């Protein structure tokens, strides 16, 4: 929580019930200043290593994706479905691909399972696909999200690679529209479309924001995507040659690894955009993102991604985008706390609120009297009241 180590005066004010915002808790600015030793003193360039990376071991975090051997058959697409203990949504995902899939020499379809023990992945695949049409690759042990995604990249033979999660799906016309983008802009490294975001019961939550009205290469895309995540993974297709040049997904990120990849690509290649809604992203309590959100692991991951992404920008733009990103995710953290409190998930709300001061560190003036700070104070009061009632 904000007041992990409050000074005696603040602790005294807590006991005596003073309700002023400046006295309710140990202010975020004090927490930030106390922990500011790790803040970089100079801007970091694209090749620099920041404090978050230096504290980790020296294992490479951007795995190499080797080119395919000469003579390898190259379909246009590789549709790679990373799975772990998949259930019925995997059938929906596969059905959405098979409904518009060309012949095997034009589209590789592969399920890459990360050591599932409870679910018979092969039986799911057999139920919904012709014999031999869908490849099945299985690990004998878990290698994690980044590890499995990178194995998908290495197994992919197509010129264009589509990673489709077991919970997600695509809508009719997806592959045709995306391929047209790459044909119209052969130098594009990536293409993506808008997404329909649904809950676990397929009810619409929202539609991803429109980036431009007509299909085409996005302008000023790097600062926009570096500011915040705007691309759902099932909506994105990347040329395999891009992964070969830039490397795979970072193994030191658990949640923002796709966002960091989209920024890396935007810094090096044009990106094609299709404004039609042609992908479906499922958001529900059982997926990996929800688990990471409940555990609080999302927020340190996003902090690291903000640092990494801002390095691709120069000068004043780097600082501006970093501040915009921190402001957006600070608001996201507070919205998450409100939802967690509403569901009675008090421990999860406490974990989320504890990371809020880290995001304020990026804001000008440290956010000393900002609306987010006042809102955080109100949420902290709600949390304390709920914890007392639950005790």
C-alpha positions as a Markdown table, in Angstrom:
| # | Residue | x | y | z |
|---|---|---|---|---|
| 1 | Unk | 0.0 | 0.0 | 0.0 |
| 2 | Unk | 1.1 | 3.6 | -0.3 |
| 3 | Unk | 2.0 | 3.9 | 3.4 |
| 4 | Unk | 4.4 | 1.0 | 3.7 |
| 5 | Unk | 6.8 | 3.0 | 5.8 |
| 6 | Unk | 4.9 | 6.1 | 7.0 |
| 7 | Unk | 6.8 | 8.6 | 9.2 |
| 8 | Unk | 5.6 | 8.8 | 12.8 |
| 9 | Unk | 3.6 | 12.0 | 12.2 |
| 10 | Unk | 1.6 | 10.3 | 9.4 |
| 11 | Unk | 1.1 | 7.2 | 11.5 |
| 12 | Unk | -0.2 | 9.5 | 14.3 |
| 13 | Unk | -2.6 | 11.1 | 11.9 |
| 14 | Unk | -3.9 | 7.7 | 10.7 |
| 15 | Unk | -4.8 | 6.8 | 14.3 |
| 16 | Unk | -6.5 | 10.1 | 15.0 |
| 17 | Unk | -8.7 | 9.9 | 11.9 |
| 18 | Unk | -7.7 | 13.0 | 10.0 |
| 19 | Unk | -9.5 | 12.7 | 6.6 |
| 20 | Unk | -7.5 | 15.3 | 4.6 |
| 21 | Unk | -6.1 | 13.8 | 1.3 |
| 22 | Unk | -2.6 | 15.0 | 2.2 |
| 23 | Unk | -2.8 | 13.2 | 5.6 |
| 24 | Unk | -4.8 | 10.1 | 4.9 |
| 25 | Unk | -1.8 | 8.1 | 3.8 |
| 26 | Unk | 1.9 | 8.3 | 3.1 |
| 27 | Unk | 1.8 | 10.4 | -0.1 |
| 28 | Unk | 2.8 | 8.7 | -3.3 |
| 29 | Unk | 5.4 | 11.5 | -3.9 |
| 30 | Unk | 7.2 | 10.5 | -0.7 |
| 31 | Unk | 7.2 | 6.8 | -1.6 |
| 32 | Unk | 8.5 | 7.7 | -5.1 |
| 33 | Unk | 11.3 | 10.0 | -3.8 |
| 34 | Unk | 12.3 | 7.4 | -1.3 |
| 35 | Unk | 12.6 | 4.8 | -4.1 |
| 36 | Unk | 14.0 | 7.0 | -6.8 |
| 37 | Unk | 17.5 | 5.6 | -6.8 |
| 38 | Unk | 16.7 | 3.3 | -9.8 |
| 39 | Unk | 15.3 | 6.1 | -12.0 |
| 40 | Unk | 17.6 | 6.7 | -15.0 |
| 41 | Unk | 19.4 | 10.0 | -14.8 |
| 42 | Unk | 19.7 | 10.3 | -18.6 |
| 43 | Unk | 17.5 | 9.2 | -21.5 |
| 44 | Unk | 18.0 | 5.6 | -22.6 |
| 45 | Unk | 18.7 | 4.9 | -26.3 |
| 46 | Unk | 17.3 | 1.9 | -28.2 |
| 47 | Unk | 20.3 | -0.2 | -27.3 |
| 48 | Unk | 20.7 | 0.8 | -23.7 |
| 49 | Unk | 20.0 | -1.5 | -20.7 |
| 50 | Unk | 17.9 | 0.0 | -18.0 |
| 51 | Unk | 17.9 | -0.9 | -14.2 |
| 52 | Unk | 15.1 | -3.4 | -14.6 |
| 53 | Unk | 17.2 | -5.4 | -17.0 |
| 54 | Unk | 20.4 | -5.1 | -15.0 |
| 55 | Unk | 18.8 | -6.7 | -12.0 |
| 56 | Unk | 18.1 | -9.8 | -14.0 |
| 57 | Unk | 20.5 | -12.5 | -15.0 |
| 58 | Unk | 22.3 | -12.4 | -18.3 |
| 59 | Unk | 20.1 | -15.0 | -20.1 |
| 60 | Unk | 19.1 | -13.5 | -23.5 |
| 61 | Unk | 15.5 | -12.1 | -23.3 |
| 62 | Unk | 14.9 | -11.7 | -27.0 |
| 63 | Unk | 15.3 | -15.3 | -28.4 |
| 64 | Unk | 16.8 | -15.7 | -31.9 |
| 65 | Unk | 14.3 | -17.0 | -34.6 |
| 66 | Unk | 16.4 | -18.6 | -37.2 |
| 67 | Unk | 15.5 | -18.5 | -40.9 |
| 68 | Unk | 14.2 | -21.7 | -42.4 |
| 69 | Unk | 16.5 | -24.0 | -44.2 |
| 70 | Unk | 16.7 | -23.6 | -48.0 |
| 71 | Unk | 14.2 | -25.7 | -49.9 |
| 72 | Unk | 11.6 | -25.6 | -47.1 |
| 73 | Unk | 8.0 | -25.4 | -48.4 |
| 74 | Unk | 6.6 | -22.0 | -47.7 |
| 75 | Unk | 2.9 | -21.5 | -47.5 |
| 76 | Unk | 1.5 | -18.0 | -47.4 |
| 77 | Unk | 0.2 | -18.3 | -43.8 |
| 78 | Unk | 1.2 | -20.1 | -40.7 |
| 79 | Unk | -1.7 | -20.1 | -38.2 |
| 80 | Unk | -0.2 | -21.1 | -34.8 |
| 81 | Unk | -2.4 | -21.8 | -31.9 |
| 82 | Unk | -0.5 | -21.9 | -28.5 |
| 83 | Unk | -2.5 | -23.8 | -25.9 |
| 84 | Unk | -2.4 | -24.9 | -22.3 |
| 85 | Unk | -5.2 | -27.0 | -20.8 |
| 86 | Unk | -7.6 | -25.8 | -23.6 |
| 87 | Unk | -11.3 | -26.3 | -23.4 |
| 88 | Unk | -14.2 | -25.8 | -25.8 |
| 89 | Unk | -13.1 | -22.4 | -27.0 |
| 90 | Unk | -10.2 | -24.1 | -28.8 |
| 91 | Unk | -12.8 | -25.8 | -31.1 |
| 92 | Unk | -14.3 | -22.4 | -31.8 |
| 93 | Unk | -10.9 | -21.0 | -32.6 |
| 94 | Unk | -10.0 | -23.9 | -35.0 |
| 95 | Unk | -13.4 | -23.8 | -36.6 |
| 96 | Unk | -13.1 | -20.1 | -37.4 |
| 97 | Unk | -9.7 | -20.8 | -39.1 |
| 98 | Unk | -10.8 | -23.9 | -41.0 |
| 99 | Unk | -13.9 | -22.1 | -42.3 |
| 100 | Unk | -11.7 | -19.8 | -44.4 |
| 101 | Unk | -8.5 | -21.9 | -44.7 |
| 102 | Unk | -7.1 | -22.6 | -48.2 |
| 103 | Unk | -5.3 | -25.8 | -49.0 |
| 104 | Unk | -2.4 | -27.0 | -46.7 |
| 105 | Unk | 0.2 | -25.8 | -49.2 |
| 106 | Unk | -1.1 | -22.2 | -48.7 |
| 107 | Unk | -1.8 | -22.3 | -45.0 |
| 108 | Unk | -0.1 | -24.2 | -42.2 |
| 109 | Unk | -2.3 | -24.7 | -39.2 |
| 110 | Unk | -0.7 | -25.9 | -36.0 |
| 111 | Unk | -1.7 | -26.4 | -32.3 |
| 112 | Unk | 1.4 | -26.0 | -30.1 |
| 113 | Unk | 0.6 | -27.3 | -26.6 |
| 114 | Unk | 2.5 | -26.2 | -23.5 |
| 115 | Unk | 2.5 | -29.5 | -21.6 |
| 116 | Unk | -1.2 | -29.9 | -20.9 |
| 117 | Unk | -2.0 | -32.7 | -18.4 |
| 118 | Unk | -5.7 | -32.4 | -17.8 |
| 119 | Unk | -7.0 | -32.0 | -21.3 |
| 120 | Unk | -6.6 | -34.3 | -24.3 |
| 121 | Unk | -5.6 | -31.8 | -26.9 |
| 122 | Unk | -5.5 | -34.3 | -29.7 |
| 123 | Unk | -9.1 | -35.4 | -29.2 |
| 124 | Unk | -10.2 | -31.7 | -29.4 |
| 125 | Unk | -8.3 | -31.3 | -32.7 |
| 126 | Unk | -9.7 | -34.6 | -34.1 |
| 127 | Unk | -13.3 | -33.6 | -33.3 |
| 128 | Unk | -13.2 | -30.4 | -35.4 |
| 129 | Unk | -10.7 | -30.8 | -38.2 |
| 130 | Unk | -10.1 | -33.2 | -41.1 |
| 131 | Unk | -7.5 | -35.9 | -40.4 |
| 132 | Unk | -4.0 | -34.6 | -40.8 |
| 133 | Unk | -5.1 | -31.0 | -41.6 |
| 134 | Unk | -4.0 | -29.5 | -38.2 |
| 135 | Unk | -0.5 | -30.2 | -36.9 |
| 136 | Unk | -0.1 | -31.0 | -33.2 |
| 137 | Unk | 3.1 | -30.2 | -31.4 |
| 138 | Unk | 3.4 | -31.0 | -27.7 |
| 139 | Unk | 5.9 | -30.2 | -25.0 |
| 140 | Unk | 6.6 | -32.7 | -22.2 |
| 141 | Unk | 6.8 | -29.8 | -19.7 |
| 142 | Unk | 5.6 | -26.2 | -19.4 |
| 143 | Unk | 7.8 | -23.6 | -20.9 |
| 144 | Unk | 5.5 | -20.6 | -20.2 |
| 145 | Unk | 3.8 | -18.0 | -22.4 |
| 146 | Unk | 6.8 | -16.5 | -24.1 |
| 147 | Unk | 8.5 | -19.9 | -24.5 |
| 148 | Unk | 5.4 | -21.3 | -26.2 |
| 149 | Unk | 4.9 | -18.3 | -28.4 |
| 150 | Unk | 8.5 | -18.4 | -29.5 |
| 151 | Unk | 8.2 | -22.1 | -30.2 |
| 152 | Unk | 5.3 | -21.3 | -32.4 |
| 153 | Unk | 7.5 | -18.9 | -34.4 |
| 154 | Unk | 10.2 | -21.5 | -34.8 |
| 155 | Unk | 7.7 | -24.1 | -36.0 |
| 156 | Unk | 6.0 | -21.7 | -38.4 |
| 157 | Unk | 6.9 | -22.2 | -42.1 |
| 158 | Unk | 4.7 | -19.6 | -43.7 |
| 159 | Unk | 5.8 | -16.2 | -44.9 |
| 160 | Unk | 3.1 | -14.6 | -42.6 |
| 161 | Unk | 2.6 | -15.8 | -39.0 |
| 162 | Unk | -0.7 | -15.5 | -37.1 |
| 163 | Unk | -0.6 | -16.4 | -33.4 |
| 164 | Unk | -4.2 | -17.2 | -32.4 |
| 165 | Unk | -4.9 | -17.9 | -28.7 |
| 166 | Unk | -7.0 | -20.9 | -27.7 |
| 167 | Unk | -9.8 | -18.6 | -26.4 |
| 168 | Unk | -9.9 | -16.3 | -29.4 |
| 169 | Unk | -11.2 | -16.5 | -33.0 |
| 170 | Unk | -11.3 | -14.7 | -36.3 |
| 171 | Unk | -14.3 | -13.6 | -38.5 |
| 172 | Unk | -14.9 | -14.4 | -42.2 |
| 173 | Unk | -12.6 | -12.5 | -44.5 |
| 174 | Unk | -9.7 | -12.1 | -42.0 |
| 175 | Unk | -7.0 | -13.8 | -44.0 |
| 176 | Unk | -8.0 | -12.4 | -47.3 |
| 177 | Unk | -8.1 | -8.8 | -46.1 |
| 178 | Unk | -4.8 | -9.1 | -44.2 |
| 179 | Unk | -3.1 | -10.7 | -47.2 |
| 180 | Unk | -4.3 | -7.8 | -49.4 |
| 181 | Unk | -2.5 | -5.4 | -47.1 |
| 182 | Unk | 0.8 | -7.2 | -47.4 |
| 183 | Unk | 0.4 | -7.4 | -51.2 |
| 184 | Unk | -0.4 | -3.6 | -51.3 |
| 185 | Unk | 2.6 | -2.8 | -49.1 |
| 186 | Unk | 5.3 | -5.4 | -49.5 |
| 187 | Unk | 7.6 | -3.7 | -47.1 |
| 188 | Unk | 5.1 | -3.8 | -44.3 |
| 189 | Unk | 6.3 | -5.8 | -41.3 |
| 190 | Unk | 2.9 | -6.3 | -39.7 |
| 191 | Unk | -0.8 | -6.0 | -40.4 |
| 192 | Unk | -3.7 | -5.9 | -38.0 |
| 193 | Unk | -7.4 | -5.2 | -37.9 |
| 194 | Unk | -10.0 | -4.0 | -35.3 |
| 195 | Unk | -11.2 | -6.5 | -32.7 |
| 196 | Unk | -14.5 | -7.4 | -31.1 |
| 197 | Unk | -13.9 | -7.9 | -27.4 |
| 198 | Unk | -16.3 | -10.3 | -25.7 |
| 199 | Unk | -16.7 | -11.9 | -22.3 |
| 200 | Unk | -16.7 | -15.6 | -21.4 |
| 201 | Unk | -20.3 | -15.9 | -22.6 |
| 202 | Unk | -19.6 | -14.2 | -26.0 |
| 203 | Unk | -21.3 | -11.0 | -24.9 |
| 204 | Unk | -19.9 | -7.9 | -26.5 |
| 205 | Unk | -17.8 | -5.8 | -24.1 |
| 206 | Unk | -16.5 | -3.3 | -26.6 |
| 207 | Unk | -14.9 | -2.9 | -30.0 |
| 208 | Unk | -11.3 | -1.8 | -30.2 |
| 209 | Unk | -10.8 | 1.8 | -31.2 |
| 210 | Unk | -10.5 | 2.8 | -34.9 |
| 211 | Unk | -7.0 | 3.9 | -35.8 |
| 212 | Unk | -8.0 | 5.4 | -39.3 |
| 213 | Unk | -11.0 | 5.1 | -41.6 |
| 214 | Unk | -9.4 | 3.5 | -44.6 |
| 215 | Unk | -7.1 | 0.5 | -45.0 |
| 216 | Unk | -3.5 | 1.4 | -45.4 |
| 217 | Unk | -0.2 | 2.1 | -43.8 |
| 218 | Unk | -0.5 | 3.9 | -40.4 |
| 219 | Unk | 1.2 | 7.2 | -40.0 |
| 220 | Unk | 2.7 | 8.3 | -36.7 |
| 221 | Unk | 2.1 | 4.8 | -35.5 |
| 222 | Unk | 5.2 | 4.4 | -33.3 |
| 223 | Unk | 4.3 | 7.0 | -30.7 |
| 224 | Unk | 0.7 | 5.8 | -30.6 |
| 225 | Unk | 1.5 | 2.2 | -30.0 |
| 226 | Unk | 4.3 | 3.1 | -27.6 |
| 227 | Unk | 1.8 | 5.0 | -25.5 |
| 228 | Unk | -0.4 | 2.0 | -24.8 |
| 229 | Unk | -1.5 | -1.4 | -26.1 |
| 230 | Unk | -3.9 | -0.9 | -29.0 |
| 231 | Unk | -3.6 | -4.3 | -30.8 |
| 232 | Unk | -5.2 | -7.5 | -29.6 |
| 233 | Unk | -3.0 | -10.5 | -30.5 |
| 234 | Unk | -5.5 | -12.4 | -32.6 |
| 235 | Unk | -5.9 | -9.4 | -34.8 |
| 236 | Unk | -2.2 | -9.2 | -35.8 |
| 237 | Unk | -0.2 | -11.0 | -38.5 |
| 238 | Unk | 3.6 | -10.5 | -38.8 |
| 239 | Unk | 6.0 | -11.5 | -41.6 |
| 240 | Unk | 8.2 | -14.3 | -40.4 |
| 241 | Unk | 11.2 | -12.4 | -41.8 |
| 242 | Unk | 10.5 | -9.7 | -39.2 |
| 243 | Unk | 10.8 | -12.1 | -36.3 |
| 244 | Unk | 14.0 | -13.5 | -37.9 |
| 245 | Unk | 15.5 | -9.9 | -37.9 |
| 246 | Unk | 14.1 | -8.6 | -34.6 |
| 247 | Unk | 14.0 | -11.7 | -32.5 |
| 248 | Unk | 11.1 | -13.4 | -30.6 |
| 249 | Unk | 9.0 | -12.4 | -27.7 |
| 250 | Unk | 10.9 | -11.3 | -24.6 |
| 251 | Unk | 11.1 | -14.0 | -21.9 |
| 252 | Unk | 11.3 | -11.4 | -19.1 |
| 253 | Unk | 7.8 | -10.1 | -19.7 |
| 254 | Unk | 4.7 | -12.1 | -18.6 |
| 255 | Unk | 1.8 | -9.9 | -19.8 |
| 256 | Unk | 3.1 | -7.0 | -22.0 |
| 257 | Unk | 5.2 | -9.2 | -24.3 |
| 258 | Unk | 2.9 | -8.7 | -27.3 |
| 259 | Unk | 2.7 | -4.9 | -26.7 |
| 260 | Unk | 6.5 | -4.7 | -26.6 |
| 261 | Unk | 6.8 | -6.7 | -29.8 |
| 262 | Unk | 4.3 | -4.4 | -31.7 |
| 263 | Unk | 6.4 | -1.4 | -30.6 |
| 264 | Unk | 9.6 | -3.0 | -31.7 |
| 265 | Unk | 8.1 | -3.8 | -35.1 |
| 266 | Unk | 6.7 | -0.2 | -35.5 |
| 267 | Unk | 10.1 | 1.2 | -34.9 |
| 268 | Unk | 11.6 | -0.8 | -37.8 |
| 269 | Unk | 8.8 | -1.4 | -40.3 |
| 270 | Unk | 5.6 | 0.2 | -41.8 |
| 271 | Unk | 2.5 | -1.3 | -40.3 |
| 272 | Unk | -0.7 | -1.9 | -42.4 |
| 273 | Unk | -4.1 | -1.4 | -40.8 |
| 274 | Unk | -7.5 | -2.9 | -41.7 |
| 275 | Unk | -10.4 | -0.9 | -40.1 |
| 276 | Unk | -12.9 | -3.8 | -40.4 |
| 277 | Unk | -13.6 | -5.8 | -37.3 |
| 278 | Unk | -12.3 | -9.2 | -38.2 |
| 279 | Unk | -11.0 | -10.7 | -34.9 |
| 280 | Unk | -12.5 | -11.7 | -31.6 |
| 281 | Unk | -10.7 | -11.4 | -28.3 |
| 282 | Unk | -12.3 | -13.2 | -25.3 |
| 283 | Unk | -11.8 | -11.6 | -21.9 |
| 284 | Unk | -12.9 | -13.8 | -19.1 |
| 285 | Unk | -11.9 | -14.8 | -15.5 |
| 286 | Unk | -10.1 | -18.0 | -16.6 |
| 287 | Unk | -7.6 | -16.7 | -19.1 |
| 288 | Unk | -3.9 | -15.9 | -18.4 |
| 289 | Unk | -4.4 | -12.1 | -18.5 |
| 290 | Unk | -7.1 | -12.3 | -15.7 |
| 291 | Unk | -4.9 | -14.5 | -13.6 |
| 292 | Unk | -1.9 | -12.1 | -13.9 |
| 293 | Unk | -4.2 | -9.2 | -13.1 |
| 294 | Unk | -5.5 | -10.8 | -9.9 |
| 295 | Unk | -2.0 | -11.7 | -8.8 |
| 296 | Unk | -0.7 | -8.1 | -9.4 |
| 297 | Unk | 2.0 | -9.3 | -11.8 |
| 298 | Unk | 0.6 | -7.1 | -14.6 |
| 299 | Unk | 1.7 | -3.8 | -13.1 |
| 300 | Unk | 5.5 | -4.4 | -12.7 |
| 301 | Unk | 5.4 | -5.9 | -16.2 |
| 302 | Unk | 3.8 | -2.8 | -17.6 |
| 303 | Unk | 6.3 | -0.6 | -15.9 |
| 304 | Unk | 9.1 | -2.4 | -17.5 |
| 305 | Unk | 7.3 | -2.3 | -20.9 |
| 306 | Unk | 6.8 | 1.5 | -20.6 |
| 307 | Unk | 10.6 | 1.9 | -20.1 |
| 308 | Unk | 11.5 | -0.5 | -23.0 |
| 309 | Unk | 9.0 | 1.0 | -25.4 |
| 310 | Unk | 10.0 | 4.6 | -24.7 |
| 311 | Unk | 13.6 | 3.9 | -25.8 |
| 312 | Unk | 12.5 | 3.7 | -29.4 |
| 313 | Unk | 11.6 | 7.3 | -29.3 |
| 314 | Unk | 13.9 | 10.3 | -29.2 |
| 315 | Unk | 14.2 | 13.4 | -27.1 |
| 316 | Unk | 11.1 | 15.2 | -25.9 |
| 317 | Unk | 8.9 | 12.6 | -27.6 |
| 318 | Unk | 10.3 | 9.9 | -25.4 |
| 319 | Unk | 9.4 | 11.8 | -22.2 |
| 320 | Unk | 6.0 | 12.8 | -23.6 |
| 321 | Unk | 4.9 | 9.3 | -24.6 |
| 322 | Unk | 6.2 | 7.8 | -21.3 |
| 323 | Unk | 4.1 | 10.3 | -19.3 |
| 324 | Unk | 1.0 | 9.6 | -21.5 |
| 325 | Unk | 1.6 | 5.8 | -21.0 |
| 326 | Unk | 2.0 | 6.1 | -17.3 |
| 327 | Unk | -1.1 | 8.3 | -17.0 |
| 328 | Unk | -3.2 | 5.8 | -19.0 |
| 329 | Unk | -2.1 | 2.8 | -17.0 |
| 330 | Unk | -2.4 | 4.6 | -13.7 |
| 331 | Unk | -6.1 | 5.2 | -14.7 |
| 332 | Unk | -6.3 | 1.6 | -15.7 |
| 333 | Unk | -5.0 | 0.4 | -12.3 |
| 334 | Unk | -7.6 | 2.5 | -10.5 |
| 335 | Unk | -10.4 | 1.2 | -12.7 |
| 336 | Unk | -9.2 | -2.3 | -11.9 |
| 337 | Unk | -9.2 | -1.6 | -8.2 |
| 338 | Unk | -12.8 | -0.4 | -8.5 |
| 339 | Unk | -13.9 | -3.6 | -10.3 |
| 340 | Unk | -12.0 | -5.7 | -7.7 |
| 341 | Unk | -13.7 | -3.9 | -4.8 |
| 342 | Unk | -17.0 | -4.3 | -6.5 |
| 343 | Unk | -16.5 | -8.1 | -6.7 |
| 344 | Unk | -15.2 | -8.3 | -3.2 |
| 345 | Unk | -11.7 | -9.3 | -4.3 |
| 346 | Unk | -10.0 | -7.4 | -1.5 |
| 347 | Unk | -6.6 | -9.0 | -1.6 |
| 348 | Unk | -6.4 | -8.4 | -5.4 |
| 349 | Unk | -7.4 | -4.8 | -4.9 |
| 350 | Unk | -4.8 | -4.3 | -2.3 |
| 351 | Unk | -2.1 | -5.7 | -4.6 |
| 352 | Unk | -3.2 | -3.5 | -7.5 |
| 353 | Unk | -3.3 | -0.4 | -5.3 |
| 354 | Unk | 0.2 | -1.1 | -4.0 |
| 355 | Unk | 1.7 | -0.6 | -7.5 |
| 356 | Unk | -0.1 | 2.7 | -8.2 |
| 357 | Unk | 2.8 | 4.9 | -6.9 |
| 358 | Unk | 5.2 | 3.2 | -9.3 |
| 359 | Unk | 3.2 | 4.6 | -12.2 |
| 360 | Unk | 3.1 | 8.1 | -10.8 |
| 361 | Unk | 6.9 | 8.2 | -10.8 |
| 362 | Unk | 6.8 | 8.9 | -14.6 |
| 363 | Unk | 4.4 | 11.9 | -14.3 |
| 364 | Unk | 5.5 | 15.5 | -14.2 |
| 365 | Unk | 5.6 | 16.8 | -10.6 |
| 366 | Unk | 5.3 | 13.2 | -9.5 |
| 367 | Unk | 1.5 | 13.6 | -9.6 |
| 368 | Unk | 1.5 | 15.2 | -6.1 |
| 369 | Unk | -2.0 | 16.6 | -6.2 |
| 370 | Unk | -3.3 | 15.0 | -9.3 |
| 371 | Unk | -6.9 | 13.7 | -9.7 |
| 372 | Unk | -5.6 | 10.1 | -10.0 |
| 373 | Unk | -4.0 | 10.5 | -6.5 |
| 374 | Unk | -7.2 | 11.8 | -5.0 |
| 375 | Unk | -9.1 | 9.0 | -6.6 |
| 376 | Unk | -6.6 | 6.5 | -5.2 |
| 377 | Unk | -7.1 | 8.0 | -1.8 |
| 378 | Unk | -10.9 | 7.4 | -2.0 |
| 379 | Unk | -10.3 | 3.9 | -3.2 |
| 380 | Unk | -7.9 | 3.2 | -0.3 |
| 381 | Unk | -10.5 | 4.4 | 2.2 |
| 382 | Unk | -13.1 | 2.0 | 0.6 |
| 383 | Unk | -10.6 | -0.8 | 0.8 |
| 384 | Unk | -9.8 | -0.2 | 4.4 |
| 385 | Unk | -13.5 | -0.1 | 5.3 |
| 386 | Unk | -14.1 | -3.4 | 3.4 |
| 387 | Unk | -11.1 | -5.0 | 5.1 |
| 388 | Unk | -12.4 | -3.9 | 8.6 |
| 389 | Unk | -15.8 | -5.4 | 7.8 |
| 390 | Unk | -14.3 | -8.6 | 6.6 |
| 391 | Unk | -12.0 | -9.0 | 9.6 |
